[in-house]
Amino acid sequence: MLQKIGDSLKGKKIIAYIIIGLLGLLFAVWGAAGIVDMDFFGPSTYAVKVDGTKIDKEEIAEAWRDQQSRWQQQFGTELPEDTKKTLQDNLLESYIRNALVKERTRDFGYRVEAGKLRAAIENEPAFQLDGKYNEQLALARLAQIGVTAEKFRADVRANLQNAELERGIVLSEFMTPQELTRRFGLEDEQREMRYALLPTERYAAATQAVDEAAVAAFYEKNSADWMRPEAVKLQYGELRLEQMSASVVVADSDLQDLYAANKDRYVDPEKRRGRHILISIEGGNEAAAKAQAEKVLAEVRAGKDFAALAKQYSKDSGSAAQGGDLGWAERSAFVGPFSDSLFSLKQGETSGLVKTEFGFHIIRLEGIEPGKARSYDDARAELEDEFRRDKAADLFGERQEEVQRAIEAPGADFAAIAQKFGLVVGQVPEFLRGAGGAPLGADRALEDVVFGDTALNLRRIAGPVPLGDDRFVIVKVLEHRKAAPIPLADVRDEVIARVRAERGVAAARAAADAAVKRLEAGEALDAVAKSLGVTAEPARFVGRGDPSVSAQVLQAAFASRRPQAGKPVVQAVTLDEARGAAIVVQTQARVAPAAATNAELQAKRISEAGQRSGQGDVAAYILELRRKADVEKNPAAFD
């Protein structure tokens, strides 16, 4: 199976970012520092050398193109030059550390069994259809991002080996009781605080006049916030599963074979019609409920009308008004004890008391509709639908592979391919980066292809791209419009609002800073707040994760020094929320956490703390590998 993927994708140019996926969470701690050997002159084919191992420039270039594409999608603009250099160096660093960990796993003898590798690939959600591995889908996904099977398999193997190294380090970690006590003491500490909010609107009102020079300067400084996104005019060809279904030729012999192989599915199960009287258990008093149920059962057996008794006594609001009638139903329609009783009765027979989670039931069987096998003729329409659906799915996958080969052939012509394979052709006048365009939508994989090198720069046919499980498209870019600033005249009102809001935040923060000085001089918080036209919140104790208080305020309260008796800690905080505001925070006291009483919860916390500490050890281990490594970066790595 995996060999077939490899054979099918041999020779295809890699055009997208190869999934390196190595300890991604840990890489976030890596810095951008590196060793650049400026004594190296002349052309080279490598981007970086790590302990003598070269990493090819083309591999780095592909990863860099993908990163640029993602930036443009997120921000709708080109990368600023300073940001570009930082991201480029961070990218090199990720490959350096990947190479170092890979070398260490090889030295330590970490190996991945073939079965484990196969399971990891087959469990990849992108390769699954209806929860099961689908080889044709795997072929399409890999081809879509231009990754050979050999490369993908090697990356998965490396990731599994690296995970084993990480696991070994994490499992070797332990924390002393003193360390755990200190950690939990900090995590569970509470602090008493008060705060007064100085809303931006109060101070923005005093900054209404905004001259044209300020508007122009703010717009120029923040022009990236007002960008018209990159877009293309797109031609597409689409094939849907339903088109393939219509072309499937159905022979009667095929349907008979399908019927014979699945006879059990074409049996209508036995149905029964019953009535019941439910006596529910109220207030947990089971004995009283049972006594009442026995009294009602005695009345039933004395010959009283069952339907009348159900209307009088049954607590089943859905059937009581109908005399307890439950209609015709299969065994699976009822809970176990109820269905067991109903389907063991003879017609006209009444059960004894049957207890379920709902209470005590008295059940009468009114009628039986025997189960029966549906004939071939009765099931034929359903069989034909199933046969067409399954056959169409097979043909759909084959057609997708045929289209893939056709667009890769020299001189591929869009119109000819669409005609040959019956694709429905259309145009998208404006397909936006980050928003897509009707009728194709905003599928991420489609966007990567549309704005990828093949479609955008080489202007070749690209795809096929699956859009769900029932259609795929090929695309060709006809026109391209780069991201560009929206004219100031079109966003002037928004710019003015932003200028006023920014000035309001600055004025609110200045007022908060002044208030802090007054509080430190001995004034009371309530008096200071009143002079500012606001009300201070009442004092209360909060924990580090209290959701009712802004994370920034909590961070300030717990990052400050511990308050002493009679000496509160006062500080000003500017919130980052959309509205913006300044807050005067007064931390008055602290309370240490109580000793743990739930042994199970405490054990879980200890385990989680060990995991976090182990992850920190992994990060430190990799940083040390990087520090000791012999690294040579090519200054022309991104040329």
Wavefront OBJ file of the C-alpha trace (Angstrom):
o trace
v 0.000 0.000 0.000
v 2.681 2.508 1.040
v 4.906 1.303 -1.777
v 2.132 2.137 -4.208
v 2.056 5.692 -2.890
v 5.791 5.902 -3.425
v 5.608 4.516 -6.948
v 2.774 6.824 -7.881
v 4.531 9.997 -6.783
v 8.111 9.352 -7.940
v 9.611 12.164 -9.934
v 7.192 14.881 -8.885
v 8.704 18.231 -8.046
v 8.223 19.280 -4.438
v 6.432 22.615 -4.490
v 5.192 23.016 -0.970
v 6.439 23.133 2.568
v 7.474 19.679 3.784
v 5.918 18.818 7.080
v 8.822 18.704 9.510
v 6.613 18.679 12.647
v 9.493 18.127 15.093
v 8.614 18.929 18.682
v 6.752 22.007 17.485
v 5.763 23.207 20.940
v 9.366 23.169 22.080
v 10.656 25.044 19.060
v 8.775 28.092 20.261
v 11.505 28.629 22.854
v 14.258 28.789 20.273
v 15.832 32.114 19.561
v 17.140 33.475 16.313
v 20.819 33.408 17.274
v 23.072 31.563 14.885
v 26.574 31.314 13.629
v 27.130 32.871 10.248
v 30.425 32.160 8.636
v 31.172 35.254 6.552
v 34.488 33.833 5.359
v 32.728 31.552 2.889
v 32.578 32.941 -0.647
v 31.280 31.578 -3.928
v 28.128 29.703 -4.868
v 26.906 26.746 -2.834
v 23.934 24.440 -2.927
v 23.379 24.226 0.816
v 21.626 26.636 3.159
v 23.269 25.474 6.358
v 25.744 22.858 7.591
v 25.165 21.182 10.948
v 28.110 19.165 12.274
v 29.104 18.582 8.655
v 25.618 17.603 7.438
v 24.302 19.873 4.688
v 20.722 21.025 4.374
v 19.861 21.795 0.761
v 18.950 25.345 -0.271
v 15.971 24.168 -2.299
v 14.404 22.501 0.734
v 14.765 25.699 2.734
v 13.483 27.764 -0.200
v 10.290 25.717 -0.412
v 9.663 26.059 3.306
v 10.301 29.792 3.044
v 7.857 30.193 0.157
v 5.188 28.476 2.212
v 5.884 30.700 5.213
v 5.625 33.818 3.061
v 2.329 32.566 1.680
v 0.942 32.016 5.153
v 2.026 35.488 6.235
v 0.307 37.060 3.239
v -2.833 35.069 3.935
v -2.944 36.192 7.546
v -1.989 39.851 7.109
v -2.755 40.535 3.437
v 0.569 42.275 2.871
v 4.199 41.633 2.008
v 6.657 40.834 4.776
v 8.436 43.870 6.285
v 12.175 43.610 5.713
v 13.139 43.374 9.395
v 10.474 40.725 10.019
v 11.646 38.821 6.949
v 15.199 38.514 8.256
v 14.010 37.347 11.661
v 11.669 34.729 10.195
v 14.338 33.495 7.792
v 16.818 32.983 10.607
v 14.184 31.303 12.774
v 13.438 28.957 9.873
v 17.112 28.033 9.576
v 17.237 27.471 13.325
v 14.294 25.078 13.156
v 16.101 23.006 10.518
v 19.313 23.109 12.529
v 17.659 21.751 15.642
v 15.740 19.211 13.597
v 19.028 17.925 12.193
v 20.646 17.834 15.631
v 17.827 15.834 17.211
v 17.724 13.498 14.229
v 21.465 12.884 14.578
v 21.119 12.220 18.300
v 18.251 9.728 17.829
v 20.383 7.911 15.250
v 23.384 7.830 17.613
v 21.225 6.498 20.438
v 19.839 3.774 18.216
v 16.191 4.862 18.118
v 14.367 2.943 15.412
v 10.743 2.818 14.240
v 9.127 -0.497 13.368
v 7.446 -0.753 9.976
v 4.092 -1.500 11.580
v 4.237 1.578 13.771
v 5.209 3.736 10.802
v 2.372 2.317 8.718
v -0.119 2.890 11.543
v 0.986 6.506 11.942
v 0.470 7.173 8.239
v -2.873 5.397 8.044
v -4.096 7.243 11.147
v -3.390 10.613 9.535
v -6.846 12.317 9.419
v -6.079 13.928 6.037
v -5.776 10.428 4.553
v -9.077 9.126 5.940
v -12.516 8.901 4.412
v -15.402 8.112 6.746
v -12.887 7.340 9.477
v -10.877 4.820 7.419
v -7.593 5.126 5.551
v -8.192 5.789 1.868
v -5.249 5.209 -0.438
v -6.631 7.312 -3.280
v -7.213 10.213 -0.935
v -3.667 9.846 0.410
v -2.338 9.973 -3.144
v -4.346 13.095 -3.849
v -3.315 14.878 -0.652
v 0.381 14.180 -1.164
v 0.242 15.132 -4.821
v -1.619 18.286 -3.921
v 1.260 19.592 -1.781
v 3.905 18.118 -4.065
v 5.424 15.778 -1.491
v 6.834 12.446 -2.556
v 5.796 9.414 -0.548
v 9.437 8.684 0.269
v 9.887 12.149 1.733
v 6.643 12.018 3.693
v 7.494 8.579 5.037
v 10.958 9.766 6.071
v 9.475 12.786 7.871
v 6.971 10.614 9.764
v 9.741 8.193 10.727
v 11.917 11.048 11.996
v 9.026 12.522 13.993
v 8.332 9.175 15.652
v 12.009 8.740 16.522
v 12.177 12.258 17.927
v 9.047 11.602 19.983
v 10.779 8.588 21.538
v 13.758 10.751 22.495
v 11.433 13.338 24.021
v 9.516 10.627 25.867
v 12.723 9.218 27.317
v 13.741 12.603 28.697
v 10.275 13.366 30.089
v 10.005 9.990 31.828
v 13.387 10.500 33.490
v 12.217 13.722 35.135
v 11.143 13.846 38.765
v 10.370 16.600 41.242
v 11.172 16.624 44.938
v 8.398 17.172 47.498
v 9.886 20.591 48.262
v 9.736 21.589 44.583
v 6.139 20.417 44.291
v 5.120 22.260 47.449
v 6.635 25.485 46.156
v 5.080 25.088 42.697
v 1.590 24.353 44.020
v 1.924 27.135 46.582
v 2.545 29.640 43.793
v -0.180 28.209 41.555
v -2.838 28.189 44.297
v -1.974 31.491 45.967
v -4.737 34.082 46.136
v -4.387 37.840 46.419
v -6.854 40.426 47.614
v -7.239 43.223 45.130
v -9.274 46.252 44.184
v -9.222 48.160 40.959
v -10.727 51.195 39.270
v -11.374 51.225 35.532
v -10.735 54.450 33.607
v -12.629 53.959 30.312
v -11.087 55.312 27.132
v -14.335 56.967 26.060
v -14.191 59.371 29.011
v -10.829 60.708 27.861
v -11.332 60.378 24.124
v -14.179 62.885 24.333
v -11.608 65.560 25.068
v -9.636 64.734 21.893
v -12.319 65.128 19.254
v -10.419 67.552 17.022
v -8.125 65.597 14.723
v -6.275 67.584 12.055
v -5.463 66.266 8.587
v -1.758 65.973 9.350
v -2.503 63.614 12.257
v -4.849 61.562 10.090
v -2.264 61.239 7.313
v 0.539 60.380 9.733
v -1.517 57.700 11.490
v -2.623 56.200 8.185
v 0.981 56.070 6.934
v 2.234 54.479 10.134
v -0.513 51.846 10.169
v -1.067 51.366 6.431
v -0.807 47.588 6.836
v -4.147 47.712 8.680
v -5.902 48.998 5.562
v -4.910 46.664 2.801
v -6.958 45.388 -0.107
v -6.125 41.658 -0.107
v -4.304 39.910 -2.888
v -6.677 38.440 -5.469
v -6.773 36.567 -8.769
v -9.225 36.065 -11.577
v -9.608 32.332 -11.774
v -10.732 29.774 -14.316
v -11.764 26.431 -12.896
v -12.956 23.033 -14.002
v -15.023 20.971 -11.566
v -16.030 17.326 -11.380
v -18.645 16.114 -8.892
v -19.304 12.607 -7.677
v -22.901 12.832 -8.884
v -21.641 13.249 -12.459
v -19.805 9.932 -12.161
v -22.866 8.294 -10.620
v -24.965 9.169 -13.676
v -22.438 7.485 -15.968
v -22.324 4.188 -14.057
v -23.756 1.269 -16.039
v -25.799 -1.002 -13.758
v -26.283 -4.675 -14.675
v -28.933 -6.754 -12.972
v -26.341 -9.405 -12.184
v -24.301 -6.822 -10.249
v -27.295 -5.957 -8.098
v -28.122 -9.604 -7.470
v -24.542 -10.246 -6.338
v -24.753 -7.251 -3.992
v -28.082 -8.475 -2.628
v -26.703 -11.976 -2.015
v -23.663 -10.604 -0.209
v -25.762 -8.381 2.083
v -28.995 -10.310 2.681
v -28.932 -9.622 6.391
v -29.323 -5.909 5.697
v -32.584 -6.459 3.859
v -34.565 -7.983 6.693
v -37.290 -5.936 8.345
v -37.174 -6.798 12.068
v -40.177 -7.869 14.078
v -42.304 -5.030 15.439
v -44.661 -5.039 18.374
v -47.413 -2.768 19.596
v -47.620 -2.401 23.330
v -49.215 -0.361 26.085
v -47.742 0.420 29.452
v -48.423 2.091 32.747
v -45.434 3.844 34.340
v -45.224 4.432 38.079
v -42.186 6.696 38.563
v -40.001 6.714 41.668
v -40.530 10.136 43.261
v -38.237 11.570 45.884
v -36.119 8.422 45.806
v -38.846 6.455 47.594
v -38.671 3.191 45.642
v -40.710 1.197 48.152
v -43.698 3.553 47.841
v -43.512 3.467 44.038
v -43.382 -0.306 44.014
v -46.347 -0.573 46.397
v -48.450 1.682 44.152
v -47.377 -0.261 41.026
v -48.446 -3.532 42.682
v -51.830 -1.994 43.542
v -52.357 -0.919 39.903
v -51.221 -4.344 38.663
v -53.820 -5.973 40.909
v -56.506 -3.800 39.324
v -55.311 -4.822 35.836
v -55.466 -8.500 36.758
v -58.915 -7.958 38.254
v -60.110 -7.124 34.761
v -60.225 -3.336 34.822
v -59.653 -1.549 31.494
v -55.891 -1.201 30.901
v -56.224 1.990 28.841
v -58.351 3.663 31.496
v -55.889 2.722 34.225
v -53.002 4.092 32.117
v -54.812 7.427 31.754
v -55.424 7.478 35.507
v -52.060 6.336 36.873
v -49.277 6.432 34.253
v -46.588 9.088 34.625
v -45.452 8.733 31.005
v -46.612 12.082 29.610
v -46.064 10.880 26.045
v -48.447 7.893 26.168
v -50.751 8.246 29.170
v -53.337 10.321 27.291
v -53.479 7.564 24.635
v -54.159 4.886 27.222
v -50.483 3.947 27.391
v -50.342 3.106 23.651
v -46.730 3.020 22.391
v -47.498 2.266 18.738
v -45.563 -0.154 16.542
v -41.848 -0.311 17.334
v -38.771 -2.505 16.992
v -36.957 -4.019 19.965
v -34.244 -1.351 19.772
v -36.760 1.426 20.490
v -36.892 0.587 24.207
v -34.470 0.240 27.099
v -33.228 -3.294 27.782
v -35.511 -4.573 30.564
v -38.594 -3.072 28.903
v -37.866 -4.511 25.435
v -36.963 -7.910 26.922
v -40.332 -8.051 28.629
v -42.392 -6.728 25.693
v -40.789 -9.135 23.211
v -41.282 -12.136 25.528
v -45.053 -11.652 25.919
v -47.759 -13.392 23.944
v -50.387 -11.301 22.232
v -52.928 -9.978 24.761
v -50.698 -10.947 27.715
v -49.784 -8.548 30.541
v -46.404 -8.510 32.286
v -45.606 -8.301 35.954
v -43.727 -5.273 37.311
v -40.740 -4.332 35.129
v -38.204 -1.964 36.668
v -36.175 0.426 34.503
v -34.331 3.676 35.127
v -37.699 5.453 34.723
v -39.569 3.524 37.400
v -41.921 0.507 37.459
v -43.807 -0.504 34.290
v -46.837 -2.717 33.672
v -46.770 -3.789 30.011
v -49.470 -5.277 27.778
v -48.768 -6.655 24.290
v -51.452 -5.583 21.801
v -50.068 -6.927 18.541
v -47.178 -8.589 16.707
v -45.883 -7.801 13.225
v -43.434 -10.609 12.331
v -40.093 -9.750 10.809
v -39.653 -10.562 7.162
v -36.925 -10.568 4.565
v -37.308 -8.048 1.780
v -37.252 -9.596 -1.649
v -34.743 -8.648 -4.284
v -37.433 -6.759 -6.158
v -38.388 -4.778 -3.050
v -34.757 -3.865 -2.369
v -33.711 -3.261 -5.977
v -33.978 0.535 -5.928
v -31.896 0.719 -2.742
v -29.365 -1.755 -4.172
v -29.000 0.317 -7.326
v -28.383 3.502 -5.329
v -25.718 1.752 -3.272
v -24.070 0.181 -6.304
v -23.988 3.501 -8.169
v -22.598 5.299 -5.152
v -19.792 2.789 -4.548
v -18.887 2.419 -8.199
v -18.979 6.178 -8.717
v -16.588 6.648 -5.781
v -14.096 4.259 -7.400
v -14.440 5.949 -10.783
v -14.181 9.369 -9.154
v -10.809 8.484 -7.609
v -9.549 7.060 -10.891
v -10.716 10.144 -12.794
v -8.890 12.377 -10.332
v -5.647 10.504 -10.957
v -6.188 10.713 -14.722
v -6.725 14.481 -14.518
v -3.589 14.763 -12.374
v -1.515 13.067 -15.075
v -3.107 15.130 -17.814
v -2.298 18.512 -16.266
v 1.307 17.424 -15.655
v 1.808 16.468 -19.298
v 3.806 18.905 -21.480
v 1.612 21.434 -23.258
v -1.450 20.691 -21.110
v -4.448 22.688 -22.346
v -7.206 23.682 -19.923
v -10.103 23.523 -22.389
v -8.989 20.187 -23.813
v -8.667 18.606 -20.355
v -12.048 19.916 -19.277
v -13.704 18.523 -22.406
v -11.955 15.160 -22.226
v -12.889 14.484 -18.622
v -16.305 16.152 -18.566
v -15.371 18.950 -16.164
v -17.855 21.769 -15.618
v -15.993 24.988 -16.454
v -16.496 28.365 -14.778
v -14.761 31.548 -13.649
v -14.269 33.298 -10.321
v -13.902 37.032 -11.088
v -12.245 37.731 -7.718
v -10.720 34.974 -5.594
v -9.304 36.668 -2.487
v -6.405 35.465 -0.397
v -7.908 34.641 2.985
v -11.528 34.784 1.810
v -11.731 32.776 -1.429
v -14.599 33.388 -3.812
v -17.940 31.904 -4.877
v -18.738 29.275 -5.988
v -15.515 27.583 -4.837
v -15.577 28.952 -1.294
v -12.555 29.558 0.933
v -10.990 26.096 1.215
v -7.464 26.414 2.636
v -5.969 23.719 0.422
v -7.460 25.375 -2.655
v -6.054 28.741 -1.614
v -2.577 27.248 -1.185
v -2.767 25.893 -4.736
v -4.217 29.070 -6.276
v -1.551 31.287 -4.735
v 1.198 28.688 -5.140
v 4.101 28.876 -7.547
v 2.588 26.628 -10.223
v -0.679 28.542 -10.656
v 0.364 32.083 -9.749
v 3.881 32.492 -11.115
v 4.197 29.818 -13.783
v 0.560 30.302 -14.869
v 0.139 26.580 -15.356
v -2.929 24.489 -14.651
v -2.898 23.451 -10.986
v -4.740 20.776 -9.014
v -6.764 18.699 -8.783
v -7.873 19.974 -5.379
v -10.525 17.983 -3.443
v -13.339 20.184 -2.087
v -14.936 17.768 0.323
v -15.429 14.102 -0.528
v -17.654 14.593 -3.539
v -15.920 17.059 -5.879
v -12.540 18.314 -7.036
v -11.380 21.232 -9.164
v -8.476 22.219 -11.369
v -7.634 25.908 -11.641
v -5.801 28.359 -13.862
v -4.970 31.933 -12.888
v -5.996 34.440 -15.571
v -5.163 37.713 -13.793
v -3.357 38.631 -10.583
v -3.786 41.677 -8.325
v -1.246 42.150 -5.553
v -2.206 43.315 -2.102
v -2.314 47.113 -1.998
v -3.274 49.841 0.490
v -6.864 51.072 0.431
v -6.832 54.819 -0.359
v -6.992 57.078 2.687
v -10.139 58.735 1.360
v -11.991 55.409 1.570
v -11.056 54.751 5.217
v -10.739 58.300 6.564
v -13.540 57.956 9.141
v -12.043 54.750 10.480
v -8.593 56.337 10.749
v -10.007 59.311 12.661
v -11.784 56.942 15.060
v -8.526 55.062 15.624
v -6.603 58.287 16.282
v -9.169 59.387 18.834
v -9.172 55.980 20.517
v -5.381 55.938 20.708
v -5.310 59.407 22.216
v -8.022 58.370 24.655
v -5.976 55.371 25.805
v -2.903 57.559 26.278
v -4.909 60.102 28.282
v -6.498 57.362 30.405
v -3.079 55.859 31.128
v -1.700 59.263 32.118
v -4.600 59.694 34.529
v -3.971 56.212 35.935
v -0.266 56.954 36.448
v -1.161 60.153 38.288
v -3.661 58.245 40.434
v -0.961 55.715 41.393
v 1.234 58.540 42.717
v -1.628 59.859 44.823
v -2.310 56.396 46.238
v 1.364 55.859 47.035
v 1.270 59.177 48.843
v -1.431 57.823 51.155
v -4.763 58.802 49.610
v -7.599 56.267 49.727
v -8.591 54.433 46.534
v -12.267 55.359 46.885
v -11.436 59.053 47.168
v -9.077 58.976 44.186
v -11.601 57.041 42.089
v -14.368 59.500 42.986
v -12.224 62.458 41.904
v -11.776 60.708 38.539
v -15.501 60.151 38.158
v -15.371 56.362 38.516
v -16.104 53.765 41.201
v -13.538 51.296 42.542
v -14.469 47.619 42.647
v -14.923 46.107 46.135
v -12.022 44.173 47.579
v -11.999 40.442 46.897
v -9.573 37.538 46.714
v -8.715 36.181 43.276
v -6.616 33.287 42.002
v -4.181 33.315 39.106
v -6.766 31.889 36.719
v -9.861 33.803 37.838
v -11.936 34.239 34.637
v -13.836 37.249 35.985
v -10.762 39.481 35.928
v -8.717 40.532 32.899
v -5.658 38.343 32.370
v -3.488 41.469 32.215
v -4.789 42.682 35.564
v -4.198 39.264 37.143
v -0.714 39.131 35.688
v 0.083 42.542 37.146
v -1.347 41.620 40.546
v 0.655 38.392 40.834
v 3.841 39.675 39.190
v 4.196 42.470 41.721
v 5.905 42.069 45.048
v 3.852 40.525 47.816
v 1.766 43.106 49.670
v 2.596 43.684 53.305
v 0.140 44.498 56.068
v -0.931 48.113 55.672
v 1.244 48.564 52.565
v -0.731 47.709 49.437
v 0.989 47.493 46.070
v -0.433 49.941 43.522
v 0.147 49.966 39.769
v -1.361 51.195 36.509
v -2.210 48.770 33.700
v -3.251 49.504 30.110
v -5.589 46.858 28.730
v -5.144 45.443 25.235
v -8.842 44.787 24.673
v -10.449 46.290 21.582
v -12.071 49.165 23.499
v -8.932 49.926 25.470
v -8.841 51.230 29.019
v -6.486 52.018 31.855
v -6.853 50.400 35.262
v -5.506 51.338 38.652
v -4.828 48.068 40.504
v -4.330 47.883 44.261
v -3.168 44.539 45.697
v -3.806 44.536 49.447
v -3.118 41.080 50.871
v -2.374 37.466 50.019
v -3.522 34.121 51.356
v -1.516 30.920 51.126
v -3.288 27.822 49.770
v -4.751 25.239 52.094
v -3.244 21.762 52.262
v -4.562 19.350 49.639
v -7.269 16.948 50.824
v -8.202 15.160 47.592
v -5.537 12.495 47.087
v -6.685 11.601 43.562
v -6.630 15.222 42.395
v -3.265 15.799 44.033
v -1.779 12.763 42.275
v -3.030 14.076 38.949
v -1.489 17.483 39.589
v 1.817 15.918 40.515
v 1.800 13.932 37.265
v 0.991 17.023 35.192
v 3.677 19.031 36.958
v 6.202 16.310 36.178
v 5.148 16.379 32.518
v 5.609 20.154 32.315
v 8.940 19.965 34.030
v 9.983 17.158 31.672
v 9.041 19.250 28.657
v 11.237 21.998 30.048
v 14.094 19.500 30.277
v 13.563 18.537 26.636
v 13.748 22.195 25.616
v 16.913 22.678 27.664
v 18.426 19.522 26.178
v 17.830 20.715 22.623
v 19.167 24.188 23.404
v 22.331 22.580 24.738
v 22.677 20.507 21.567
v 22.413 23.738 19.599
v 24.993 25.502 21.766
v 27.587 22.780 21.242
v 26.873 22.214 17.551
v 29.225 23.195 14.743
v 26.922 25.256 12.565
v 27.686 27.131 9.363
v 24.945 29.240 7.784
v 25.182 30.244 4.167
v 24.635 34.044 3.899
v 23.062 33.426 0.495
v 20.666 30.761 1.794
v 17.596 32.699 0.668
v 18.954 34.208 -2.550
l 1 2 3 4 5 6 7 8 9 10 11 12 13 14 15 16 17 18 19 20 21 22 23 24 25 26 27 28 29 30 31 32 33 34 35 36 37 38 39 40 41 42 43 44 45 46 47 48 49 50 51 52 53 54 55 56 57 58 59 60 61 62 63 64 65 66 67 68 69 70 71 72 73 74 75 76 77 78 79 80 81 82 83 84 85 86 87 88 89 90 91 92 93 94 95 96 97 98 99 100 101 102 103 104 105 106 107 108 109 110 111 112 113 114 115 116 117 118 119 120 121 122 123 124 125 126 127 128 129 130 131 132 133 134 135 136 137 138 139 140 141 142 143 144 145 146 147 148 149 150 151 152 153 154 155 156 157 158 159 160 161 162 163 164 165 166 167 168 169 170 171 172 173 174 175 176 177 178 179 180 181 182 183 184 185 186 187 188 189 190 191 192 193 194 195 196 197 198 199 200 201 202 203 204 205 206 207 208 209 210 211 212 213 214 215 216 217 218 219 220 221 222 223 224 225 226 227 228 229 230 231 232 233 234 235 236 237 238 239 240 241 242 243 244 245 246 247 248 249 250 251 252 253 254 255 256 257 258 259 260 261 262 263 264 265 266 267 268 269 270 271 272 273 274 275 276 277 278 279 280 281 282 283 284 285 286 287 288 289 290 291 292 293 294 295 296 297 298 299 300 301 302 303 304 305 306 307 308 309 310 311 312 313 314 315 316 317 318 319 320 321 322 323 324 325 326 327 328 329 330 331 332 333 334 335 336 337 338 339 340 341 342 343 344 345 346 347 348 349 350 351 352 353 354 355 356 357 358 359 360 361 362 363 364 365 366 367 368 369 370 371 372 373 374 375 376 377 378 379 380 381 382 383 384 385 386 387 388 389 390 391 392 393 394 395 396 397 398 399 400 401 402 403 404 405 406 407 408 409 410 411 412 413 414 415 416 417 418 419 420 421 422 423 424 425 426 427 428 429 430 431 432 433 434 435 436 437 438 439 440 441 442 443 444 445 446 447 448 449 450 451 452 453 454 455 456 457 458 459 460 461 462 463 464 465 466 467 468 469 470 471 472 473 474 475 476 477 478 479 480 481 482 483 484 485 486 487 488 489 490 491 492 493 494 495 496 497 498 499 500 501 502 503 504 505 506 507 508 509 510 511 512 513 514 515 516 517 518 519 520 521 522 523 524 525 526 527 528 529 530 531 532 533 534 535 536 537 538 539 540 541 542 543 544 545 546 547 548 549 550 551 552 553 554 555 556 557 558 559 560 561 562 563 564 565 566 567 568 569 570 571 572 573 574 575 576 577 578 579 580 581 582 583 584 585 586 587 588 589 590 591 592 593 594 595 596 597 598 599 600 601 602 603 604 605 606 607 608 609 610 611 612 613 614 615 616 617 618 619 620 621 622 623 624 625 626 627 628 629 630 631 632 633 634 635 636 637 638 639
